[in-house]
Amino acid sequence: MSFFTILRSIEDLLYEVMTWLIFYPRTMWQVIRHPGRMIDYSDHEQSDKPEEQYIDTLSPPMFLMLTILIAHGLQITFHAEDQERRGGVAALLGGSQENLLILQVVLFSIYPLMFALGLLKRSDQPLDRKTLRAPFFSQCYLGALFALLLTIASIMLRAKMIEIQVAGLVLSLATGLWYMAIQSVWLSEHLKITRVRAAGLSFRTLVKATLINAAFSSLFFV
């Protein structure tokens, strides 16, 4: 590889990272304001050519990863990480912040994956890498905000002041209800079922994802 090729690669990388400063807050604002529209937007983008996808926002997986990076930074800043719980596989990884960050990305990605799988299963679509891609990508937008809010709530729950702990509990419950409400609308529209049935399906899927997340967490951090 020539020097100019390396220089060009660095140039492209620098440009990509700098665009995050513009398109990350823009994407986050759109997810906060119109979460349902962002799901539809992602589905529409999947029909475009790869080079034309998500040109005015961050791609959903990248948005999810950057959001979890920010959430992880908040945990470190407020000393909310429990060092005593870093046993199991996490200990084998040397307690590296980079490795722990990767684990958090995987753990929070369970939620988009479970809802994407649930949609495919109940719509009688074949399960393969192609059919799973669109619903998983769209779910990453919701999963990112869900992860950030839960992380903030967990930080508040570990505060010393009881008022902050109560606020953290309220935030965690509100986040769960918001997530289920958006998922209920999404499932209702795609599966052509009533909102009541969709709400029940959303609740069951959320519980399953949380149990899987807890199982992996106990393996990594106990």
N, C-alpha and C positions, 0 to 999 in steps of 0.2 A: 504494500500500500504506500503510495507516494505521500510526500509531505502535504501537497496541495489537497489530496483527497481527505487526509486527516483534518486539515484546516477547514475544509468544506463541511465535514461532518460536525465539527465543533460549532461552526457557524449556524448550521441547521438546528443543532441542539439548543444553542443560546436563544435563537429566535423562538423555538417552541416553548422554552421555559418562560421567556418574557411574555409570550401571549397568554400564559396562565394568569398573569397579574390582571389581565383585562377580562378574559373569558370565564375565569373561575367565579368572581363575584357576580358577573352577569348571569351565569348559569344558576348559581345559588339563589339569586333573587327571583328568577323565573320559577324555580322549584318551590320556593316559599309561597309565591303568589298564586301560581297555577300548576299545582302538582299533577292534576289530571291531564292538562294540556301537554305537559312535558312527556308523559307516557305516550300520548298520541304522536307527539313530535318525533320521539325516538323510533316508534314503529314506522313512521313515514320515511325517516332517514335511512332505515334499513333497506329500502327499495332503491335507493340511489347507488350510483357507482361508489366504490370504496373511497376514491379520492375526493368525492363530493359530499361525503357524510360528515355531519356535525361541524360544518365549516364556520358556523356562527355561535357555537357553544363548545364546551368540552364534551368529549365522548363520555357516556355514562360510566364505564369502568374507571377511566382516568379521574372523573369527578368523584367517584366513590373513594378511590385510593388517596387522593389529595385531601378529601374531607377527613378521612380517618387519620391521615398524617397530622392535620391540624388538631383533631381531637386528642391524639397522642401527645402532641405538644402541650395542650392544655393540662393534661394529666401530669406531665413532668413539671410544668410551671407551678401548679398548685400542689405539688407533692402528693398527688392522689393515688399514686401507685403503691400497692402494698408489697414491699420487698420480701416480706416473710412468706408470701404465697408463691414465690417463684421457684417452685420445685418441679418435679416431674420432668417432662421433656424440655421445659423451659430452662431448667438447670443444665441439661445437656447442651443446650444452645449457648451456654455461657452467659445468660442474662443480657445478651447484646440487645441494645435498643432497636437496632435494625431488624434483628430476627423477631423480636417481640412485636414490632410494628407489622411485619409480614403476617404473623399469627393473627393479629387483630383484623387485618384486611380479610383473611380467610374466614374468620369467625363471623364477621358482619356480612360477608358475602353469602352466608348460608341463607339469610332471609330472602334476598332476591332469587336465589336458586330454588328455594322451596315453593315460592309463589309461582315462578315460571313453570316448574314441574307440575304443580297443581292445575294450572291452566291447560297445559298440554294433555294431562291425563283425562280431564273432564270434557275436553273438546274433541276427544278421540283422534288426536293428531299423532302421527308416529314420533317417537322420541329419537332424535338424532342431533348432531351438532348444529345442523342448519335450522331446524325448527325451534331448538332451544334458544338460539342466539337472540332473536328479536325480543321475546318476553323477558329474558334475563337482562338484556341491555336496558330496556325501559324500566325495569324494577330497580336497577342500580341508582337511578335518580332519586327514587323514594328512599332506598336503603341508605343513601349518603346522609340525608337530613335526619333520618331516623337514628342513625349511629351517632351523629353529632349531638342531637338533643339528649339521647340516653347517656352519653358521656358527660355532658354538662350536669345532668341530673345526678349521676353517680358521684361527681365531684362535690356537689352540694350536699349529698347525703353523708359524706365523710367530714363535713365541716363540724366545728365544735359548737356553734350556736344552734340551738334547737329550732329557731325560726328558719334558718337556712336549710336545715334538714327537712322540715315540713314542706318548704317550698320545693326542695328537690324531689320529695315524694309526689307532690302535686304535679310537677313537671313530667315525671316519669309516667304517671297515670295518664296525663293529658296526651303525651307522646304516643302511648299505646293506643288510646282511643282514636287519635288522629290517623295513625297508620292503618288501623282496622277500617276506619270510615272510607279512606281513599281506596283501599284494597277492595272493599265491598262494592263500591261504584265500578271499579275496573272489572271485577269478576262478573258483576251483574250485566254489564254491557257486552262483554266478550262471550259469556256463556249463555246469554239470553235467559237469565233466571231472575227471580224476584230479589229485591234488596234484602229481604229477611233471610232467604236461603244463602245469598252471597255473604251476608254478615256472619252467619254460622260457619260457612266455609272459610272465611277470612280468619275467624277466631281460631278454628282448629288448625289451620296452617301456621298461624303465628305461634300457637302453643307447641306444635311439632318442631318448628324452627328453633324456638327458645330451648326446648329440651335437648336438641342436637347440639346447639351452641353450648349449653351447660355441660353436656357430656364431654365435648372437646375441651372446654375450659378446665374441667376437673383433671383431665389428662395432662394438660400443659402446665397448669399453674398450681397444682396441689402437691 
